[in-house]
Amino acid sequence: MQMTEHRHETHPEIVKRLKRAEGHLKSVIAMIEGGRPCLDIAQQLHAVEKAISQAKRALIQDHLDHCLEDAVGALPRDQRHSIDAFKAITKYL
């Protein structure tokens, strides 16, 4: 299978979110190594999970908005209901 390059307008924002998660993760490691309280560590781990989850959600929604549209092509408004519903449900990932 041939890989093609995919770049979308939202990718810089996704990278920003992942770098934020990377920073939180480095903080978590330092906190563990430094013997910080478990509650503080758990709070930072929660921030890491949230940042990664938001990045994943943004990537999937972007993919559906652009790539699915490209695959299906332009459809008349009356035929878009299923695609629009599919896109909408991804907000709950």
The first five atom37 places (N, CA, C, CB, O) and aatype in JSON, in Angstrom:
{
  "aatype": [12, 5, 12, 16, 6, 8, 1, 8, 6, 16, 8, 14, 6, 9, 19, 11, 1, 10, 11, 1, 0, 6, 7, 8, 10, 11, 15, 19, 9, 0, 12, 9, 6, 7, 7, 1, 14, 4, 10, 3, 9, 0, 5, 5, 10, 8, 0, 19, 6, 11, 0, 9, 15, 5, 0, 11, 1, 0, 10, 9, 5, 3, 8, 10, 3, 8, 4, 10, 6, 3, 0, 19, 7, 0, 10, 14, 1, 3, 5, 1, 8, 15, 9, 3, 0, 13, 11, 0, 9, 16, 11, 18, 10],
  "atom_mask": [
    [1, 1, 1, 1, 1],
    [1, 1, 1, 1, 1],
    [1, 1, 1, 1, 1],
    [1, 1, 1, 1, 1],
    [1, 1, 1, 1, 1],
    [1, 1, 1, 1, 1],
    [1, 1, 1, 1, 1],
    [1, 1, 1, 1, 1],
    [1, 1, 1, 1, 1],
    [1, 1, 1, 1, 1],
    [1, 1, 1, 1, 1],
    [1, 1, 1, 1, 1],
    [1, 1, 1, 1, 1],
    [1, 1, 1, 1, 1],
    [1, 1, 1, 1, 1],
    [1, 1, 1, 1, 1],
    [1, 1, 1, 1, 1],
    [1, 1, 1, 1, 1],
    [1, 1, 1, 1, 1],
    [1, 1, 1, 1, 1],
    [1, 1, 1, 1, 1],
    [1, 1, 1, 1, 1],
    [1, 1, 1, 0, 1],
    [1, 1, 1, 1, 1],
    [1, 1, 1, 1, 1],
    [1, 1, 1, 1, 1],
    [1, 1, 1, 1, 1],
    [1, 1, 1, 1, 1],
    [1, 1, 1, 1, 1],
    [1, 1, 1, 1, 1],
    [1, 1, 1, 1, 1],
    [1, 1, 1, 1, 1],
    [1, 1, 1, 1, 1],
    [1, 1, 1, 0, 1],
    [1, 1, 1, 0, 1],
    [1, 1, 1, 1, 1],
    [1, 1, 1, 1, 1],
    [1, 1, 1, 1, 1],
    [1, 1, 1, 1, 1],
    [1, 1, 1, 1, 1],
    [1, 1, 1, 1, 1],
    [1, 1, 1, 1, 1],
    [1, 1, 1, 1, 1],
    [1, 1, 1, 1, 1],
    [1, 1, 1, 1, 1],
    [1, 1, 1, 1, 1],
    [1, 1, 1, 1, 1],
    [1, 1, 1, 1, 1],
    [1, 1, 1, 1, 1],
    [1, 1, 1, 1, 1],
    [1, 1, 1, 1, 1],
    [1, 1, 1, 1, 1],
    [1, 1, 1, 1, 1],
    [1, 1, 1, 1, 1],
    [1, 1, 1, 1, 1],
    [1, 1, 1, 1, 1],
    [1, 1, 1, 1, 1],
    [1, 1, 1, 1, 1],
    [1, 1, 1, 1, 1],
    [1, 1, 1, 1, 1],
    [1, 1, 1, 1, 1],
    [1, 1, 1, 1, 1],
    [1, 1, 1, 1, 1],
    [1, 1, 1, 1, 1],
    [1, 1, 1, 1, 1],
    [1, 1, 1, 1, 1],
    [1, 1, 1, 1, 1],
    [1, 1, 1, 1, 1],
    [1, 1, 1, 1, 1],
    [1, 1, 1, 1, 1],
    [1, 1, 1, 1, 1],
    [1, 1, 1, 1, 1],
    [1, 1, 1, 0, 1],
    [1, 1, 1, 1, 1],
    [1, 1, 1, 1, 1],
    [1, 1, 1, 1, 1],
    [1, 1, 1, 1, 1],
    [1, 1, 1, 1, 1],
    [1, 1, 1, 1, 1],
    [1, 1, 1, 1, 1],
    [1, 1, 1, 1, 1],
    [1, 1, 1, 1, 1],
    [1, 1, 1, 1, 1],
    [1, 1, 1, 1, 1],
    [1, 1, 1, 1, 1],
    [1, 1, 1, 1, 1],
    [1, 1, 1, 1, 1],
    [1, 1, 1, 1, 1],
    [1, 1, 1, 1, 1],
    [1, 1, 1, 1, 1],
    [1, 1, 1, 1, 1],
    [1, 1, 1, 1, 1],
    [1, 1, 1, 1, 1]
  ],
  "atom_positions": [
    [[0.84, -1.17, 0.0], [0.0, 0.0, 0.0], [0.89, 1.24, 0.0], [-0.96, -0.01, 1.21], [1.84, 1.34, 0.78]],
    [[0.58, 2.17, -0.86], [1.37, 3.4, -0.97], [0.87, 4.42, 0.05], [1.29, 3.98, -2.41], [-0.34, 4.65, 0.18]],
    [[1.8, 5.03, 0.75], [1.45, 6.06, 1.73], [1.49, 7.41, 1.04], [2.42, 6.02, 2.95], [2.42, 7.72, 0.28]],
    [[0.49, 8.22, 1.3], [0.48, 9.57, 0.77], [0.55, 10.54, 1.93], [-0.78, 9.83, -0.11], [0.16, 10.22, 3.06]],
    [[1.03, 11.71, 1.65], [1.16, 12.72, 2.7], [-0.17, 13.42, 2.92], [2.26, 13.75, 2.33], [-0.83, 13.85, 1.98]],
    [[-0.56, 13.5, 4.17], [-1.8, 14.18, 4.53], [-1.47, 15.34, 5.45], [-2.81, 13.2, 5.2], [-0.9, 15.15, 6.53]],
    [[-1.83, 16.52, 5.05], [-1.66, 17.7, 5.89], [-2.96, 18.5, 5.82], [-0.43, 18.57, 5.45], [-3.51, 18.76, 4.75]],
    [[-3.4, 18.88, 6.98], [-4.63, 19.67, 7.07], [-4.38, 20.9, 7.92], [-5.79, 18.82, 7.65], [-3.4, 20.96, 8.67]],
    [[-5.25, 21.87, 7.82], [-5.1, 23.12, 8.56], [-5.06, 22.9, 10.07], [-6.24, 24.06, 8.22], [-4.45, 23.68, 10.79]],
    [[-5.71, 21.85, 10.54], [-5.76, 21.61, 11.98], [-4.51, 20.93, 12.53], [-6.96, 20.77, 12.31], [-4.33, 20.89, 13.75]],
    [[-3.65, 20.42, 11.69], [-2.48, 19.69, 12.17], [-1.57, 20.51, 13.09], [-1.68, 19.2, 11.0], [-1.1, 19.97, 14.09]],
    [[-1.29, 21.78, 12.8], [-0.45, 22.54, 13.75], [-1.07, 22.62, 15.15], [-0.22, 23.95, 13.22], [-0.36, 22.57, 16.15]],
    [[-2.38, 22.75, 15.22], [-3.05, 22.78, 16.52], [-2.95, 21.43, 17.22], [-4.53, 23.19, 16.37], [-2.79, 21.36, 18.44]],
    [[-3.05, 20.36, 16.46], [-2.92, 19.02, 17.03], [-1.5, 18.81, 17.55], [-3.26, 17.93, 15.97], [-1.32, 18.26, 18.64]],
    [[-0.51, 19.25, 16.8], [0.89, 19.15, 17.26], [1.07, 19.95, 18.54], [1.87, 19.66, 16.16], [1.75, 19.51, 19.47]],
    [[0.46, 21.12, 18.6], [0.54, 21.96, 19.8], [-0.03, 21.22, 21.02], [-0.22, 23.29, 19.58], [0.55, 21.26, 22.1]],
    [[-1.17, 20.56, 20.84], [-1.78, 19.79, 21.93], [-0.87, 18.65, 22.37], [-3.14, 19.24, 21.49], [-0.72, 18.39, 23.56]],
    [[-0.26, 17.97, 21.39], [0.62, 16.84, 21.73], [1.89, 17.31, 22.42], [0.97, 16.06, 20.47], [2.39, 16.62, 23.31]],
    [[2.4, 18.46, 22.03], [3.58, 19.0, 22.71], [3.24, 19.39, 24.14], [4.14, 20.21, 21.94], [4.06, 19.26, 25.05]],
    [[2.01, 19.89, 24.34], [1.56, 20.2, 25.69], [1.5, 18.91, 26.52], [0.16, 20.89, 25.65], [1.93, 18.9, 27.67]],
    [[0.99, 17.85, 25.92], [0.94, 16.55, 26.62], [2.35, 16.06, 26.93], [0.18, 15.51, 25.77], [2.6, 15.51, 28.0]],
    [[3.26, 16.26, 25.99], [4.65, 15.86, 26.2], [5.24, 16.6, 27.41], [5.49, 16.14, 24.93], [5.94, 16.01, 28.22]],
    [[4.96, 17.88, 27.5], [5.44, 18.66, 28.63], [4.87, 18.17, 29.95], [0.0, 0.0, 0.0], [5.58, 18.07, 30.95]],
    [[3.56, 17.86, 29.95], [2.93, 17.32, 31.15], [3.55, 15.98, 31.53], [1.41, 17.17, 30.95], [3.79, 15.7, 32.7]],
    [[3.81, 15.15, 30.52], [4.38, 13.83, 30.79], [5.78, 13.94, 31.39], [4.42, 12.99, 29.51], [6.14, 13.2, 32.31]],
    [[6.57, 14.86, 30.87], [7.9, 15.09, 31.44], [7.79, 15.55, 32.89], [8.68, 16.13, 30.62], [8.59, 15.16, 33.74]],
    [[6.78, 16.37, 33.17], [6.55, 16.81, 34.55], [6.19, 15.63, 35.44], [5.43, 17.86, 34.59], [6.65, 15.55, 36.58]],
    [[5.36, 14.73, 34.92], [4.96, 13.56, 35.7], [6.18, 12.71, 36.05], [3.94, 12.71, 34.92], [6.33, 12.27, 37.19]],
    [[7.04, 12.49, 35.08], [8.25, 11.69, 35.32], [9.11, 12.36, 36.38], [9.06, 11.51, 34.01], [9.61, 11.69, 37.3]],
    [[9.29, 13.66, 36.26], [10.1, 14.39, 37.25], [9.45, 14.33, 38.63], [10.28, 15.86, 36.82], [10.14, 14.21, 39.65]],
    [[8.13, 14.41, 38.67], [7.43, 14.34, 39.95], [7.61, 12.98, 40.61], [5.93, 14.64, 39.75], [7.84, 12.9, 41.82]],
    [[7.51, 11.92, 39.82], [7.69, 10.57, 40.36], [9.12, 10.41, 40.86], [7.37, 9.5, 39.29], [9.35, 9.91, 41.97]],
    [[10.07, 10.83, 40.04], [11.48, 10.72, 40.43], [11.79, 11.58, 41.66], [12.4, 11.14, 39.27], [12.67, 11.24, 42.45]],
    [[11.07, 12.67, 41.82], [11.29, 13.57, 42.94], [10.5, 13.2, 44.19], [0.0, 0.0, 0.0], [10.6, 13.89, 45.21]],
    [[9.72, 12.13, 44.12], [8.98, 11.69, 45.29], [7.78, 12.54, 45.65], [0.0, 0.0, 0.0], [7.39, 12.6, 46.81]],
    [[7.18, 13.19, 44.66], [6.01, 14.04, 44.92], [4.81, 13.19, 45.33], [5.66, 14.88, 43.67], [4.77, 11.99, 45.04]],
    [[3.83, 13.8, 46.0], [2.63, 13.07, 46.43], [1.84, 12.5, 45.25], [1.72, 13.99, 47.26], [1.78, 13.09, 44.17]],
    [[1.25, 11.33, 45.48], [0.5, 10.64, 44.43], [-0.65, 11.48, 43.88], [-0.04, 9.32, 44.96], [-0.94, 11.42, 42.69]],
    [[-1.3, 12.26, 44.72], [-2.41, 13.1, 44.25], [-1.92, 14.11, 43.21], [-3.06, 13.84, 45.44], [-2.58, 14.31, 42.19]],
    [[-0.78, 14.73, 43.45], [-0.21, 15.68, 42.5], [0.13, 14.98, 41.18], [1.05, 16.36, 43.08], [-0.12, 15.52, 40.1]],
    [[0.69, 13.8, 41.3], [1.07, 13.03, 40.1], [-0.18, 12.63, 39.31], [1.87, 11.76, 40.49], [-0.21, 12.74, 38.09]],
    [[-1.21, 12.18, 40.03], [-2.46, 11.79, 39.36], [-3.08, 12.96, 38.62], [-3.45, 11.22, 40.38], [-3.62, 12.79, 37.52]],
    [[-3.02, 14.15, 39.2], [-3.57, 15.34, 38.53], [-2.82, 15.63, 37.23], [-3.5, 16.57, 39.47], [-3.44, 15.96, 36.22]],
    [[-1.51, 15.5, 37.26], [-0.72, 15.73, 36.05], [-0.99, 14.64, 35.01], [0.77, 15.78, 36.38], [-1.07, 14.93, 33.82]],
    [[-1.12, 13.39, 35.46], [-1.44, 12.31, 34.52], [-2.8, 12.55, 33.87], [-1.44, 10.95, 35.24], [-2.98, 12.25, 32.69]],
    [[-3.73, 13.09, 34.63], [-5.04, 13.42, 34.07], [-4.89, 14.48, 32.96], [-5.99, 13.93, 35.18], [-5.55, 14.4, 31.93]],
    [[-4.03, 15.45, 33.19], [-3.79, 16.49, 32.17], [-3.19, 15.88, 30.91], [-2.86, 17.59, 32.73], [-3.54, 16.28, 29.8]],
    [[-2.29, 14.91, 31.07], [-1.68, 14.23, 29.92], [-2.77, 13.5, 29.13], [-0.58, 13.23, 30.37], [-2.86, 13.63, 27.91]],
    [[-3.59, 12.73, 29.84], [-4.66, 11.98, 29.18], [-5.61, 12.91, 28.43], [-5.44, 11.16, 30.21], [-6.0, 12.62, 27.3]],
    [[-5.97, 14.0, 29.05], [-6.91, 14.94, 28.43], [-6.32, 15.57, 27.17], [-7.3, 16.03, 29.43], [-7.01, 15.69, 26.16]],
    [[-5.06, 15.97, 27.23], [-4.42, 16.58, 26.06], [-4.33, 15.59, 24.9], [-3.01, 17.09, 26.43], [-4.57, 15.96, 23.75]],
    [[-3.98, 14.35, 25.2], [-3.89, 13.33, 24.14], [-5.27, 13.02, 23.59], [-3.22, 12.04, 24.68], [-5.44, 12.88, 22.38]],
    [[-6.25, 12.91, 24.46], [-7.61, 12.63, 24.03], [-8.14, 13.74, 23.11], [-8.53, 12.47, 25.24], [-8.78, 13.46, 22.1]],
    [[-7.87, 14.98, 23.47], [-8.31, 16.11, 22.64], [-7.6, 16.11, 21.29], [-8.05, 17.44, 23.37], [-8.22, 16.43, 20.27]],
    [[-6.33, 15.76, 21.28], [-5.59, 15.68, 20.02], [-6.16, 14.58, 19.13], [-4.09, 15.44, 20.28], [-6.33, 14.77, 17.93]],
    [[-6.46, 13.44, 19.73], [-7.04, 12.32, 18.97], [-8.39, 12.71, 18.39], [-7.18, 11.08, 19.86], [-8.66, 12.45, 17.22]],
    [[-9.23, 13.32, 19.2], [-10.56, 13.73, 18.75], [-10.45, 14.72, 17.59], [-11.35, 14.35, 19.92], [-11.17, 14.59, 16.6]],
    [[-9.57, 15.7, 17.73], [-9.4, 16.7, 16.66], [-8.92, 16.05, 15.38], [-8.41, 17.79, 17.1], [-9.38, 16.4, 14.29]],
    [[-7.99, 15.1, 15.49], [-7.47, 14.41, 14.3], [-8.57, 13.61, 13.61], [-6.31, 13.49, 14.69], [-8.7, 13.67, 12.38]],
    [[-9.35, 12.87, 14.38], [-10.41, 12.05, 13.79], [-11.49, 12.92, 13.16], [-11.04, 11.13, 14.86], [-11.94, 12.64, 12.05]],
    [[-11.9, 13.97, 13.85], [-12.92, 14.85, 13.29], [-12.42, 15.54, 12.02], [-13.34, 15.9, 14.31], [-13.17, 15.69, 11.06]],
    [[-11.16, 15.94, 12.02], [-10.58, 16.56, 10.83], [-10.56, 15.57, 9.68], [-9.15, 17.07, 11.12], [-10.88, 15.91, 8.54]],
    [[-10.17, 14.34, 9.98], [-10.13, 13.3, 8.95], [-11.52, 13.1, 8.35], [-9.6, 11.98, 9.52], [-11.67, 13.03, 7.13]],
    [[-12.51, 13.0, 9.2], [-13.87, 12.82, 8.69], [-14.34, 14.02, 7.89], [-14.82, 12.55, 9.84], [-14.97, 13.86, 6.84]],
    [[-14.04, 15.2, 8.38], [-14.48, 16.4, 7.67], [-13.87, 16.51, 6.28], [-14.13, 17.63, 8.47], [-14.54, 16.95, 5.34]],
    [[-12.61, 16.12, 6.14], [-11.93, 16.3, 4.86], [-11.85, 15.03, 4.02], [-10.55, 16.82, 5.1], [-12.25, 15.03, 2.86]],
    [[-11.35, 13.97, 4.6], [-11.09, 12.76, 3.83], [-12.37, 12.03, 3.43], [-10.21, 11.83, 4.61], [-12.48, 11.52, 2.31]],
    [[-13.34, 11.98, 4.33], [-14.6, 11.35, 4.0], [-15.31, 12.14, 2.91], [-15.5, 11.23, 5.24], [-15.89, 11.57, 1.98]],
    [[-15.25, 13.43, 3.03], [-15.85, 14.32, 2.02], [-15.2, 14.07, 0.65], [-15.69, 15.8, 2.43], [-15.89, 14.02, -0.37]],
    [[-13.88, 13.93, 0.63], [-13.17, 13.67, -0.62], [-13.56, 12.32, -1.21], [-11.66, 13.73, -0.4], [-13.72, 12.18, -2.42]],
    [[-13.71, 11.31, -0.35], [-14.03, 9.97, -0.82], [-15.45, 9.88, -1.38], [-13.86, 8.96, 0.31], [-15.69, 9.23, -2.39]],
    [[-16.38, 10.53, -0.71], [-17.78, 10.46, -1.11], [-18.09, 11.46, -2.22], [-18.69, 10.7, 0.09], [-18.91, 11.19, -3.1]],
    [[-17.43, 12.58, -2.16], [-17.69, 13.63, -3.13], [-18.84, 14.52, -2.68], [0.0, 0.0, 0.0], [-19.44, 14.31, -1.63]],
    [[-19.11, 15.5, -3.47], [-20.19, 16.44, -3.15], [-21.53, 15.74, -3.32], [-20.11, 17.71, -4.06], [-21.8, 15.12, -4.34]],
    [[-22.35, 15.86, -2.3], [-23.68, 15.26, -2.35], [-24.74, 16.34, -2.19], [-23.85, 14.18, -1.25], [-24.5, 17.36, -1.53]],
    [[-25.89, 16.13, -2.8], [-26.99, 17.07, -2.57], [-27.39, 17.06, -1.09], [-28.21, 16.71, -3.46], [-27.19, 16.06, -0.4]],
    [[-27.93, 18.14, -0.62], [-28.28, 18.31, 0.79], [-29.16, 17.16, 1.31], [-29.01, 19.64, 1.0], [-28.96, 16.7, 2.43]],
    [[-30.1, 16.71, 0.52], [-31.02, 15.66, 0.97], [-30.35, 14.29, 1.12], [-32.18, 15.54, 0.0], [-30.93, 13.38, 1.71]],
    [[-29.14, 14.13, 0.6], [-28.42, 12.86, 0.7], [-27.28, 12.91, 1.72], [-27.87, 12.46, -0.67], [-26.54, 11.94, 1.88]],
    [[-27.14, 14.02, 2.4], [-26.02, 14.2, 3.33], [-26.34, 13.78, 4.76], [-25.6, 15.64, 3.32], [-25.44, 13.77, 5.6]],
    [[-27.57, 13.45, 5.06], [-27.96, 13.18, 6.45], [-27.08, 12.11, 7.1], [-29.42, 12.75, 6.5], [-26.61, 12.31, 8.22]],
    [[-26.86, 10.99, 6.45], [-26.07, 9.91, 7.05], [-24.64, 10.34, 7.31], [-26.07, 8.68, 6.14], [-24.08, 10.02, 8.36]],
    [[-24.04, 11.06, 6.38], [-22.66, 11.53, 6.56], [-22.6, 12.55, 7.69], [-22.11, 12.14, 5.25], [-21.69, 12.5, 8.52]],
    [[-23.54, 13.47, 7.72], [-23.56, 14.48, 8.78], [-23.76, 13.83, 10.15], [-24.67, 15.51, 8.52], [-23.15, 14.25, 11.14]],
    [[-24.62, 12.82, 10.22], [-24.85, 12.12, 11.49], [-23.59, 11.37, 11.92], [-26.05, 11.14, 11.37], [-23.25, 11.35, 13.1]],
    [[-22.91, 10.77, 10.97], [-21.67, 10.05, 11.26], [-20.61, 11.01, 11.81], [-21.14, 9.34, 10.0], [-19.92, 10.69, 12.78]],
    [[-20.49, 12.16, 11.19], [-19.53, 13.17, 11.67], [-19.91, 13.65, 13.07], [-19.47, 14.36, 10.7], [-19.04, 13.82, 13.93]],
    [[-21.19, 13.86, 13.29], [-21.64, 14.39, 14.58], [-21.36, 13.43, 15.73], [-23.13, 14.7, 14.52], [-21.01, 13.86, 16.83]],
    [[-21.52, 12.14, 15.49], [-21.33, 11.18, 16.58], [-19.87, 11.07, 17.01], [-21.84, 9.81, 16.15], [-19.59, 10.63, 18.12]],
    [[-18.95, 11.46, 16.16], [-17.53, 11.38, 16.54], [-17.19, 12.36, 17.66], [-16.64, 11.67, 15.33], [-16.14, 12.23, 18.28]],
    [[-18.04, 13.32, 17.91], [-17.8, 14.26, 19.01], [-17.83, 13.55, 20.36], [-18.83, 15.38, 18.99], [-17.34, 14.08, 21.36]],
    [[-18.39, 12.36, 20.38], [-18.51, 11.61, 21.63], [-17.42, 10.55, 21.78], [-19.86, 10.96, 21.71], [-17.51, 9.71, 22.68]],
    [[-16.42, 10.59, 20.94], [-15.3, 9.64, 21.06], [-14.53, 9.89, 22.35], [-14.35, 9.75, 19.86], [-13.56, 9.19, 22.63]]
  ]
}
